[in-house]
Amino acid sequence: MNGNRRYAQKKKLDEGAGHDAGALALLYVLVYCYELGVKCLTVYGFSIDNFRRKPNEVQKIMDLLKDSITLLTRMAKLRPIRVHFAGNLNLLSADLRDACLRLMEATADQSKFIFTICVCYSSTNEIVHAVQESCKEKCDHINQEIRGNINANCGLPVEDGDIDHQSSTENLIKSVDIEKHMYMAIAPDPDIIIRTGDEYRLSNFLLWQTSSCYLCRLSEVWPEFGICHLVWVLLNFQRNHTYFEKKKKQL
């Protein structure tokens, strides 16, 4: 969702009004995707690097996030929407983090439409987090095996020859282990990435998950993104769907 500040400059508004327009555009896109039958929608709401921005701008975005949680809570009571927040939520204030967790818990049983907001997120942080959690899980499993072998050996040390080499192979970290600890494990890999604001870079967004997805770059900034742009992107994806499916099978 790139270009809120540029939109404000273009319309001669303050920066806060640009973010307000961006939040309104997100609400419209959420409704459009739901009505068009899209199963999953993920948006890049706030990156870890965004904390470097001016304090008043960061606070404005956090206030919008809080307002969005209130609105999404009401929407989830009317539609089967699952809301998920992906990122290092420990970087949020305690009250905002608790609000995110409550909404995720309240909508956890829904599966028709998954709406993910990446907040306090970066793809590199996500990958490091997943690797750390995978290492921790494997270490715990290995320690349990060692304790089990010691108990089976009547308390005597385990010799190298007694180690189950098949078990040792199973304790190697594989990509599936990392993927299940990703912040984005709740949703399948995206089919489409939409980049607004005439930008060519992914800005540290879903780098692990987007190796074979359709990347669409639009010159319009995010607050200008509407139903016509969305339908155009979906039609272009459908036209190239066979090609992208072929590429996925080659991975």
Salt bridges, closest charged atoms under 4 A:
GLU15 OE2 - LYS54 NZ 3.66
ASP20 OD1 - LYS60 NZ 2.88
ASP49 OD1 - ARG52 NH2 3.74
GLU57 OE1 - ARG5 NH1 3.64
GLU57 OE2 - HIS19 NE2 2.97
GLU57 OE2 - ARG53 NH1 2.97
GLU137 OE2 - LYS180 NZ 3.23
GLU137 OE1 - HIS181 NE2 3.44
ASP177 OD2 - LYS138 NZ 3.65
ASP191 OD1 - LYS248 NZ 2.68
ASP198 OD1 - ARG217 NH1 2.03
GLU199 OE2 - ARG6 NH2 3.56
GLU199 OE1 - ARG201 NE 3.40
GLU220 OE2 - HIS229 NE2 3.69
GLU224 OE2 - LYS10 NZ 2.78
GLU245 OE2 - HIS241 NE2 3.53
